């Protein structure tokens, strides 16, 4: 669990991290360097979930060494399916990280939504639905490993 007080926004007790796969923690079918180590550290404090339609059909292979729970969803209505995972885990205790149109609802409804621009880019709608936008997944994971950064950026 990660507890953080953000002035002007309130107190957060984060228990869950929901991640998108392609364009977020993976690029061109490979896990981005640094992600495994940071997810391993975060998994000591949070329950980590990966939600994907598995476009490249390699999600199980990519995540076999990661301390996460994999949710494979159907390649239709992905936005709604990802949101259902966040709601099931508890939107007020969940941080979501994604980059695409199919991540909009989970980014918007989570306690904190973080959009990754990264090598694949990010949809404008995903950026607008997020609480903050960062360049890389490692930057996003560092925000949770060093939550004072969230406080500094999100305070009102």
C-alpha atoms as an extended CHARMM CRD file, in Angstrom:
* protein
*
       156  EXT
         1         1  UNK       CA              0.0000000000        0.0000000000        0.0000000000  PROA      1               0.0000000000
         2         2  UNK       CA              1.1430000000        3.5430000000       -0.7740000000  PROA      2               0.0000000000
         3         3  UNK       CA             -0.3490000000        6.3920000000        1.2190000000  PROA      3               0.0000000000
         4         4  UNK       CA             -0.0470000000        9.9440000000       -0.0230000000  PROA      4               0.0000000000
         5         5  UNK       CA             -1.6410000000       13.2530000000        0.8410000000  PROA      5               0.0000000000
         6         6  UNK       CA             -2.0060000000       15.5970000000       -2.1030000000  PROA      6               0.0000000000
         7         7  UNK       CA             -2.9290000000       19.1340000000       -1.0150000000  PROA      7               0.0000000000
         8         8  UNK       CA             -6.1520000000       20.2570000000       -2.6290000000  PROA      8               0.0000000000
         9         9  UNK       CA             -7.0020000000       16.7060000000       -3.6960000000  PROA      9               0.0000000000
        10        10  UNK       CA             -6.9950000000       14.6880000000       -0.4820000000  PROA      10              0.0000000000
        11        11  UNK       CA             -5.5610000000       11.5190000000        0.9710000000  PROA      11              0.0000000000
        12        12  UNK       CA             -4.9390000000        8.4690000000       -1.2010000000  PROA      12              0.0000000000
        13        13  UNK       CA             -4.4570000000        4.8860000000       -0.1180000000  PROA      13              0.0000000000
        14        14  UNK       CA             -3.2300000000        3.1110000000       -3.2440000000  PROA      14              0.0000000000
        15        15  UNK       CA             -3.4840000000       -0.6820000000       -3.1970000000  PROA      15              0.0000000000
        16        16  UNK       CA             -3.6110000000       -1.5610000000       -6.9070000000  PROA      16              0.0000000000
        17        17  UNK       CA             -1.7500000000       -0.7600000000      -10.0790000000  PROA      17              0.0000000000
        18        18  UNK       CA             -3.4330000000       -1.5280000000      -13.4190000000  PROA      18              0.0000000000
        19        19  UNK       CA             -1.1840000000       -1.5000000000      -16.4790000000  PROA      19              0.0000000000
        20        20  UNK       CA             -1.7840000000       -1.6550000000      -20.2070000000  PROA      20              0.0000000000
        21        21  UNK       CA              0.6660000000       -3.7830000000      -22.2230000000  PROA      21              0.0000000000
        22        22  UNK       CA              1.3710000000       -2.5300000000      -25.7460000000  PROA      22              0.0000000000
        23        23  UNK       CA              2.7030000000        1.0080000000      -25.8560000000  PROA      23              0.0000000000
        24        24  UNK       CA              2.7980000000        1.1700000000      -22.0730000000  PROA      24              0.0000000000
        25        25  UNK       CA              5.0910000000       -1.4840000000      -20.5710000000  PROA      25              0.0000000000
        26        26  UNK       CA              6.0400000000       -3.0530000000      -23.9160000000  PROA      26              0.0000000000
        27        27  UNK       CA              7.1500000000       -1.6490000000      -27.2440000000  PROA      27              0.0000000000
        28        28  UNK       CA              7.3340000000       -3.6670000000      -30.4540000000  PROA      28              0.0000000000
        29        29  UNK       CA              6.5260000000       -6.8510000000      -28.5630000000  PROA      29              0.0000000000
        30        30  UNK       CA              9.2580000000       -6.4830000000      -25.9040000000  PROA      30              0.0000000000
        31        31  UNK       CA              9.1070000000       -5.3620000000      -22.2800000000  PROA      31              0.0000000000
        32        32  UNK       CA             10.7830000000       -1.9630000000      -21.9570000000  PROA      32              0.0000000000
        33        33  UNK       CA             14.1290000000       -1.9920000000      -20.1360000000  PROA      33              0.0000000000
        34        34  UNK       CA             13.7760000000       -1.2050000000      -16.4300000000  PROA      34              0.0000000000
        35        35  UNK       CA             10.1120000000       -2.2150000000      -16.1570000000  PROA      35              0.0000000000
        36        36  UNK       CA             10.6750000000       -5.6760000000      -14.6680000000  PROA      36              0.0000000000
        37        37  UNK       CA             12.7750000000       -4.3430000000      -11.8220000000  PROA      37              0.0000000000
        38        38  UNK       CA             10.4070000000       -1.4930000000      -10.9990000000  PROA      38              0.0000000000
        39        39  UNK       CA              7.3020000000       -3.6770000000      -11.1710000000  PROA      39              0.0000000000
        40        40  UNK       CA              9.0340000000       -6.1550000000       -8.8400000000  PROA      40              0.0000000000
        41        41  UNK       CA              9.6660000000       -3.3460000000       -6.3290000000  PROA      41              0.0000000000
        42        42  UNK       CA              6.1090000000       -2.0390000000       -6.6080000000  PROA      42              0.0000000000
        43        43  UNK       CA              4.6350000000       -5.5170000000       -6.1960000000  PROA      43              0.0000000000
        44        44  UNK       CA              5.9590000000       -5.4880000000       -2.6400000000  PROA      44              0.0000000000
        45        45  UNK       CA              3.5570000000       -2.6050000000       -1.8940000000  PROA      45              0.0000000000
        46        46  UNK       CA              0.7750000000       -2.9960000000       -4.4640000000  PROA      46              0.0000000000
        47        47  UNK       CA             -1.2240000000       -5.6510000000       -6.2670000000  PROA      47              0.0000000000
        48        48  UNK       CA             -0.1940000000       -5.2690000000       -9.9090000000  PROA      48              0.0000000000
        49        49  UNK       CA             -2.5150000000       -6.1700000000      -12.7950000000  PROA      49              0.0000000000
        50        50  UNK       CA             -1.9200000000       -6.1990000000      -16.5340000000  PROA      50              0.0000000000
        51        51  UNK       CA             -4.9900000000       -5.8340000000      -18.7400000000  PROA      51              0.0000000000
        52        52  UNK       CA             -4.5590000000       -6.5290000000      -22.4430000000  PROA      52              0.0000000000
        53        53  UNK       CA             -6.3130000000       -7.8170000000      -25.5350000000  PROA      53              0.0000000000
        54        54  UNK       CA             -2.9490000000       -9.4430000000      -26.2960000000  PROA      54              0.0000000000
        55        55  UNK       CA             -2.7350000000       -8.0640000000      -29.8160000000  PROA      55              0.0000000000
        56        56  UNK       CA              0.6910000000       -9.6110000000      -30.3880000000  PROA      56              0.0000000000
        57        57  UNK       CA             -0.3180000000      -12.9220000000      -28.7710000000  PROA      57              0.0000000000
        58        58  UNK       CA              2.7080000000      -12.8870000000      -26.4600000000  PROA      58              0.0000000000
        59        59  UNK       CA              1.4140000000      -11.4440000000      -23.1690000000  PROA      59              0.0000000000
        60        60  UNK       CA              1.9640000000      -14.6510000000      -21.1960000000  PROA      60              0.0000000000
        61        61  UNK       CA              5.5050000000      -14.9890000000      -22.4980000000  PROA      61              0.0000000000
        62        62  UNK       CA              6.3440000000      -11.3480000000      -21.7770000000  PROA      62              0.0000000000
        63        63  UNK       CA              4.9390000000      -11.4000000000      -18.2600000000  PROA      63              0.0000000000
        64        64  UNK       CA              5.9810000000      -14.8380000000      -17.0280000000  PROA      64              0.0000000000
        65        65  UNK       CA              8.7870000000      -13.3240000000      -14.9130000000  PROA      65              0.0000000000
        66        66  UNK       CA              6.7160000000      -10.4080000000      -13.6370000000  PROA      66              0.0000000000
        67        67  UNK       CA              4.8920000000      -10.4690000000      -10.2790000000  PROA      67              0.0000000000
        68        68  UNK       CA              1.5540000000       -9.4890000000      -11.8130000000  PROA      68              0.0000000000
        69        69  UNK       CA             -1.8980000000      -10.8730000000      -12.4710000000  PROA      69              0.0000000000
        70        70  UNK       CA             -2.6730000000      -11.0290000000      -16.1850000000  PROA      70              0.0000000000
        71        71  UNK       CA             -6.1790000000      -10.2220000000      -17.4230000000  PROA      71              0.0000000000
        72        72  UNK       CA             -6.7140000000      -11.0780000000      -21.0800000000  PROA      72              0.0000000000
        73        73  UNK       CA             -9.7000000000       -9.2800000000      -22.5380000000  PROA      73              0.0000000000
        74        74  UNK       CA            -11.5480000000       -9.5500000000      -25.8450000000  PROA      74              0.0000000000
        75        75  UNK       CA            -10.5740000000       -7.4320000000      -28.8330000000  PROA      75              0.0000000000
        76        76  UNK       CA            -13.8110000000       -5.4780000000      -28.6940000000  PROA      76              0.0000000000
        77        77  UNK       CA            -15.0750000000       -2.9460000000      -26.2040000000  PROA      77              0.0000000000
        78        78  UNK       CA            -11.6330000000       -2.9780000000      -24.5880000000  PROA      78              0.0000000000
        79        79  UNK       CA            -12.2260000000        0.4020000000      -22.9420000000  PROA      79              0.0000000000
        80        80  UNK       CA            -15.2100000000       -0.9690000000      -21.0030000000  PROA      80              0.0000000000
        81        81  UNK       CA            -13.4440000000       -4.2170000000      -20.0980000000  PROA      81              0.0000000000
        82        82  UNK       CA            -10.4270000000       -2.3650000000      -18.6960000000  PROA      82              0.0000000000
        83        83  UNK       CA            -12.7200000000       -0.0960000000      -16.7090000000  PROA      83              0.0000000000
        84        84  UNK       CA            -14.4820000000       -3.1330000000      -15.2230000000  PROA      84              0.0000000000
        85        85  UNK       CA            -11.1540000000       -4.3990000000      -13.8830000000  PROA      85              0.0000000000
        86        86  UNK       CA            -10.4870000000       -1.0260000000      -12.2220000000  PROA      86              0.0000000000
        87        87  UNK       CA            -13.9850000000       -0.9410000000      -10.7240000000  PROA      87              0.0000000000
        88        88  UNK       CA            -13.6260000000       -4.5130000000       -9.4630000000  PROA      88              0.0000000000
        89        89  UNK       CA            -10.3370000000       -3.6810000000       -7.7450000000  PROA      89              0.0000000000
        90        90  UNK       CA            -11.6630000000       -0.3970000000       -6.3520000000  PROA      90              0.0000000000
        91        91  UNK       CA            -11.2730000000        2.7790000000       -8.3610000000  PROA      91              0.0000000000
        92        92  UNK       CA            -10.4440000000        4.8860000000       -5.2900000000  PROA      92              0.0000000000
        93        93  UNK       CA             -7.4590000000        2.6530000000       -4.4580000000  PROA      93              0.0000000000
        94        94  UNK       CA             -6.1340000000        2.1420000000       -7.9770000000  PROA      94              0.0000000000
        95        95  UNK       CA             -3.5770000000        3.8490000000      -10.1790000000  PROA      95              0.0000000000
        96        96  UNK       CA             -3.9080000000        3.1030000000      -13.8990000000  PROA      96              0.0000000000
        97        97  UNK       CA             -1.2360000000        3.5840000000      -16.5350000000  PROA      97              0.0000000000
        98        98  UNK       CA             -1.9290000000        3.4980000000      -20.2700000000  PROA      98              0.0000000000
        99        99  UNK       CA             -1.5690000000        5.3700000000      -23.5440000000  PROA      99              0.0000000000
       100       100  UNK       CA             -4.3680000000        4.5070000000      -25.9530000000  PROA      100             0.0000000000
       101       101  UNK       CA             -7.9920000000        5.1640000000      -26.7460000000  PROA      101             0.0000000000
       102       102  UNK       CA             -8.8720000000        1.8430000000      -25.1480000000  PROA      102             0.0000000000
       103       103  UNK       CA             -7.3930000000        3.0870000000      -21.8330000000  PROA      103             0.0000000000
       104       104  UNK       CA             -9.4760000000        6.2620000000      -21.5280000000  PROA      104             0.0000000000
       105       105  UNK       CA            -12.1030000000        5.0320000000      -19.0600000000  PROA      105             0.0000000000
       106       106  UNK       CA             -9.6560000000        3.3400000000      -16.6980000000  PROA      106             0.0000000000
       107       107  UNK       CA             -7.4090000000        6.4160000000      -16.7200000000  PROA      107             0.0000000000
       108       108  UNK       CA            -10.3260000000        8.7220000000      -16.0110000000  PROA      108             0.0000000000
       109       109  UNK       CA            -12.0030000000        6.6550000000      -13.2770000000  PROA      109             0.0000000000
       110       110  UNK       CA             -8.9310000000        5.5510000000      -11.3050000000  PROA      110             0.0000000000
       111       111  UNK       CA             -7.7990000000        7.4530000000       -8.2390000000  PROA      111             0.0000000000
       112       112  UNK       CA             -4.8330000000        8.5120000000      -10.3620000000  PROA      112             0.0000000000
       113       113  UNK       CA             -4.5290000000        7.9860000000      -14.1180000000  PROA      113             0.0000000000
       114       114  UNK       CA             -1.1130000000        8.3020000000      -15.7270000000  PROA      114             0.0000000000
       115       115  UNK       CA             -0.6810000000        8.5150000000      -19.4890000000  PROA      115             0.0000000000
       116       116  UNK       CA              2.5680000000        7.4100000000      -21.1410000000  PROA      116             0.0000000000
       117       117  UNK       CA              3.6320000000        9.1090000000      -24.3440000000  PROA      117             0.0000000000
       118       118  UNK       CA              6.5360000000        6.7290000000      -25.0380000000  PROA      118             0.0000000000
       119       119  UNK       CA              7.7640000000        5.3950000000      -28.3450000000  PROA      119             0.0000000000
       120       120  UNK       CA              4.2830000000        4.4890000000      -29.5340000000  PROA      120             0.0000000000
       121       121  UNK       CA              2.8200000000        7.8740000000      -28.6670000000  PROA      121             0.0000000000
       122       122  UNK       CA             -0.4320000000        8.5170000000      -26.8390000000  PROA      122             0.0000000000
       123       123  UNK       CA             -3.9240000000        9.3470000000      -27.9590000000  PROA      123             0.0000000000
       124       124  UNK       CA             -5.0420000000       12.8890000000      -27.2300000000  PROA      124             0.0000000000
       125       125  UNK       CA             -8.1330000000       11.5010000000      -25.4900000000  PROA      125             0.0000000000
       126       126  UNK       CA             -6.0150000000        9.3220000000      -23.1830000000  PROA      126             0.0000000000
       127       127  UNK       CA             -3.8910000000       12.3290000000      -22.3160000000  PROA      127             0.0000000000
       128       128  UNK       CA             -6.9600000000       14.4240000000      -21.5010000000  PROA      128             0.0000000000
       129       129  UNK       CA             -8.4900000000       11.6460000000      -19.3750000000  PROA      129             0.0000000000
       130       130  UNK       CA             -5.3530000000       11.3620000000      -17.2290000000  PROA      130             0.0000000000
       131       131  UNK       CA             -4.2860000000       13.1800000000      -14.1070000000  PROA      131             0.0000000000
       132       132  UNK       CA             -0.7940000000       13.4960000000      -15.4890000000  PROA      132             0.0000000000
       133       133  UNK       CA              1.2440000000       12.6750000000      -18.5690000000  PROA      133             0.0000000000
       134       134  UNK       CA              4.8560000000       11.4500000000      -18.5630000000  PROA      134             0.0000000000
       135       135  UNK       CA              7.3380000000       10.5070000000      -21.2470000000  PROA      135             0.0000000000
       136       136  UNK       CA              8.0800000000        6.9070000000      -20.3030000000  PROA      136             0.0000000000
       137       137  UNK       CA              6.7790000000        3.9750000000      -18.3060000000  PROA      137             0.0000000000
       138       138  UNK       CA              9.8560000000        4.1600000000      -16.1090000000  PROA      138             0.0000000000
       139       139  UNK       CA              8.9580000000        7.7650000000      -15.2570000000  PROA      139             0.0000000000
       140       140  UNK       CA              5.4310000000        6.6490000000      -14.3500000000  PROA      140             0.0000000000
       141       141  UNK       CA              6.6100000000        3.7630000000      -12.1760000000  PROA      141             0.0000000000
       142       142  UNK       CA              9.0820000000        6.0890000000      -10.4540000000  PROA      142             0.0000000000
       143       143  UNK       CA              6.1460000000        8.3220000000       -9.4590000000  PROA      143             0.0000000000
       144       144  UNK       CA              4.8120000000        5.4160000000       -7.4200000000  PROA      144             0.0000000000
       145       145  UNK       CA              8.2050000000        4.4270000000       -6.0570000000  PROA      145             0.0000000000
       146       146  UNK       CA              8.7850000000        8.0600000000       -5.0440000000  PROA      146             0.0000000000
       147       147  UNK       CA              5.2500000000        9.3380000000       -4.3200000000  PROA      147             0.0000000000
       148       148  UNK       CA              6.4540000000       12.7750000000       -3.1840000000  PROA      148             0.0000000000
       149       149  UNK       CA              6.7730000000       13.4440000000       -6.9240000000  PROA      149             0.0000000000
       150       150  UNK       CA              3.0200000000       12.8420000000       -7.3310000000  PROA      150             0.0000000000
       151       151  UNK       CA              2.3360000000       15.2370000000       -4.5150000000  PROA      151             0.0000000000
       152       152  UNK       CA              4.5000000000       17.9310000000       -6.0810000000  PROA      152             0.0000000000
       153       153  UNK       CA              2.8660000000       17.5930000000       -9.4980000000  PROA      153             0.0000000000
       154       154  UNK       CA             -0.7950000000       17.1030000000       -8.5380000000  PROA      154             0.0000000000
       155       155  UNK       CA             -1.2220000000       19.5070000000       -5.6310000000  PROA      155             0.0000000000
       156       156  UNK       CA             -3.6000000000       22.3880000000       -6.2150000000  PROA      156             0.0000000000
